[in-house]
Amino acid sequence: MSWFSTKEKSTKTIPWQKLTEMSQLQEILDNKSGEQHILFKHSTRCNISSIAFRRFETEWNEEYNSTHIWYLDLLVHRDISNSIAEKTGVYHQSPQVIALKNGEVIYTETHGQISSRVAVNSFKK
């Protein structure tokens, strides 16, 4: 018998796409085809951001995979984060989730309120 709990590692596959270029952001904002996009702005040095990121991944369900999900490393790509704030009018925070459809912001949340389930369900409204 072990004194330590061992948790199985998740076998979920989250279809993260790295947001690393301004051109990617512009394509997301210019997209008017009805595609759903979620931007996750993450600071790898922030414990709160790490907790929100893990919760987001834990809640992710395979039925959400039709949504494009973008990961933005704020420490490496702060310029893209600044551009997101400028072009969407959503004040920068970290961690932060922004859901877009047809280039328009339909949902945003920060810190402990971040939820992949709520973000994806915002597209149904």
C-alpha positions in Angstrom: 0.0 0.0 0.0 1.3 3.4 -1.0 1.2 6.5 1.2 1.0 8.7 -1.8 -1.9 9.0 -4.2 -1.1 8.5 -7.8 -3.5 10.0 -10.3 -3.7 8.8 -13.8 -2.6 11.3 -16.4 -5.4 12.6 -18.6 -5.6 11.0 -22.0 -7.7 13.8 -23.3 -6.5 15.4 -26.5 -7.1 19.2 -26.4 -6.8 20.6 -30.0 -4.6 23.7 -28.9 -3.3 25.9 -31.6 -0.5 28.2 -30.7 -1.2 31.9 -31.4 2.3 33.2 -32.3 1.7 35.5 -35.3 -0.2 38.7 -35.8 -1.4 37.3 -39.1 -3.2 34.5 -37.2 -5.0 37.0 -35.0 -6.1 39.0 -38.0 -7.4 35.9 -39.7 -9.5 35.1 -36.6 -10.9 38.6 -36.5 -11.6 38.7 -40.2 -13.3 35.3 -40.2 -17.0 35.7 -41.0 -17.8 32.1 -41.7 -19.4 31.4 -38.4 -16.4 29.5 -37.0 -16.0 29.6 -33.3 -12.6 30.7 -31.8 -11.5 30.7 -28.2 -8.3 32.6 -27.2 -6.7 31.6 -23.9 -4.2 34.2 -22.7 -1.8 32.5 -20.3 1.1 33.7 -18.2 3.4 30.8 -17.5 4.8 32.5 -14.4 1.5 33.0 -12.7 0.0 30.4 -10.4 -3.5 31.7 -10.9 -3.1 31.4 -14.6 -1.8 27.8 -14.3 -4.8 26.9 -12.1 -7.2 28.4 -14.6 -5.4 26.6 -17.5 -5.6 23.2 -15.8 -9.3 23.7 -15.0 -10.0 24.8 -18.6 -8.4 21.6 -19.9 -10.1 19.4 -17.3 -13.5 20.7 -18.3 -12.8 20.4 -22.0 -15.0 17.8 -23.7 -14.4 16.2 -27.1 -17.7 17.5 -28.3 -16.2 21.0 -28.2 -13.5 20.1 -30.8 -15.3 21.9 -33.6 -14.2 25.1 -31.8 -10.8 26.5 -32.7 -8.9 26.9 -29.4 -5.9 29.2 -29.3 -3.1 29.3 -26.7 -1.3 32.6 -26.3 1.9 32.6 -24.2 1.8 36.2 -22.8 5.4 36.2 -21.8 6.6 35.5 -25.4 3.8 37.3 -27.3 2.7 40.3 -25.3 2.5 42.3 -28.6 -0.2 39.9 -29.8 -2.1 40.3 -26.5 -1.9 44.1 -26.7 -3.2 43.8 -30.3 -6.1 41.6 -29.1 -7.1 44.3 -26.5 -6.8 47.1 -29.1 -8.8 45.3 -31.8 -11.5 43.8 -29.7 -11.9 46.4 -27.0 -11.4 43.8 -24.3 -9.1 45.1 -21.6 -6.0 42.9 -21.1 -6.0 40.6 -18.1 -4.2 37.3 -17.3 -5.4 34.7 -17.4 -8.2 35.5 -19.8 -10.5 33.7 -22.2 -12.1 35.5 -25.2 -14.6 33.7 -27.4 -15.2 35.1 -30.9 -17.6 34.2 -33.7 -17.7 36.0 -37.0 -14.8 38.2 -35.7 -17.0 39.5 -32.8 -16.4 39.0 -29.1 -19.3 37.1 -27.6 -17.8 36.1 -24.3 -14.9 37.0 -22.1 -13.8 35.9 -18.6 -10.8 36.1 -16.4 -9.1 34.4 -13.5 -11.1 32.0 -11.4 -14.3 32.4 -13.5 -12.7 30.9 -16.6 -14.5 27.8 -17.8 -14.2 25.9 -21.1 -17.8 24.7 -20.7 -19.2 28.2 -20.3 -17.0 29.6 -23.1 -18.2 26.9 -25.6 -21.8 27.3 -24.5 -21.7 31.0 -25.1 -21.7 30.2 -28.8 -25.2 28.8 -28.4 -26.8 32.1 -27.3 
